[in-house]
């Protein structure tokens, strides 16, 4: 199917998922926040967080069985760069209280000033470094 | 809110279903394909705008539900809403978003697709996710000392 149609359907499903969490327990479906809290000893309500996290893993496993072609890793970026990328994403999302889901989807929906700013900032820097790296590496 | 209240069967089940649907949405949308993500984040003659529609589609659906839900006194299975109320733009927000953006632009993976792709068999993804956990733990330790 056309990638634009897939993007809208997939995005719509993400919206449905975020809506279910909001309707049922009044929570924001921010992946970095939910997963990050699993590593904090002071967080006591880990039950629903683990359930969400395991749901993500099961969804990934299901995709791997039904349509493994959705998983593609570009060989454009060497593995040492992926290590730095992971470090920056983990550190940055905890420091900035959110990622593409929490700020980008849930926060923008609420027109939260913090999320609007954060999303603008991570989009700009993501595009900047990716454009520069693609230019340098090719 | 007590531990027992947040771990009732409906709460756990709805959180699990949320994660499941979220993962499937990420896979279908193209977010687990770093050639598409990097194609979106790289502004050259091959720019691929498709992934803009992922955030767009999610926001449109969520916005409709949000307008309905926010008029209700409480969620279905818990006592109250846990929606962030802060509005200040502070330095950690700006620096954190910058570092996250740089990491996303280098690797083409954000936290959700990273977790969802763990079993895909890619060494790149495994390295990314392990280092993501290390980075997250790193900030949490620094924050404790601030």
Interface residues (C-beta under 8 A of the other chain):
Chain A: X3 X4 X6 X7 X8 X9 X10 X11 X12 X13 X14 X15 X16 X17 X18 X19 X20 X21 X22 X23 X24 X25 X26 X27 X28 X29 X31 X32 X35 X36 X39 X40 X44 X45 X47 X48 X49 X51 X52 X53 X54 X55 X56 X57 X58 X59 X60 X61 X62 X63 X64 X67 X68 X70 X71 X72 X73 X74 X76 X77 X79 X81 X82 X83 X84 X85 X86 X87 X88 X89 X90 X91 X92 X93 X94 X95 X96 X97 X99 X100 X101 X103 X104 X105 X106 X107 X108 X109 X110 X112 X113 X114 X117 X118 X119 X121 X122 X123 X124 X125 X126 X127 X128 X129 X130 X131 X133 X134 X135
Chain B: X1 X3 X6 X7 X10 X11 X12 X13 X14 X15 X16 X17 X18 X19 X20 X21 X22 X23 X24 X25 X26 X27 X28 X29 X30 X31 X32 X33 X34 X35 X36 X38 X41 X42 X43 X44 X48 X50 X51 X52 X53 X54 X55 X56 X57 X58 X59 X60 X61 X62 X63 X65 X66 X69 X74 X75 X76 X77 X78 X80 X81 X82 X83 X84 X86 X87 X88 X89 X92 X93 X94 X95 X96 X97 X98 X99 X100 X101 X102 X103 X104 X105 X106 X107 X108 X109 X110 X111 X112 X114 X115 X116 X117 X118 X119 X120 X122 X123 X124 X125 X127 X128 X129 X130 X131 X132 X133 X134 X135 X136 X137 X138 X139 X140 X143
